[in-house]
Amino acid sequence: MEINYTIAVPVFIAFVVFIIFLIRKNNKDKKKMEKEMIDSEIKPEKHKSDHA
């Protein structure tokens, strides 16, 4: 059985590029989700300094 390199190499390169794309998109989505979670947290009320 012979391997047809004219087909195998472009398919392998496309697979590697697709994996890299998924990893980068996942990291971007992770950072976006973390920022949204931090922004959605309830912040404590600030008291006026003249009451202290």
Residue, then its C-alpha position, 0 to 999 in steps of 0.5 A: m500500500e502506497i501513501n499518496y503524499t500529494i493528498a496526505v501532506p495538505v490534509f495533515i497541514a490543514f489538520v494542524v492549522f485547524i487545531i491551532f485555530l481551535i486552541r487560539k479561539n479557546n484561549k480568547d473565549k476563556k479570557k472573555m469569559e473570565k472578564e465577564m465573570i469579574d465584571s458581573e460580580i457584585k461590588p461592595e458599596k462604597h461608604k462616604s469618608d465623612h462618617a468614619 
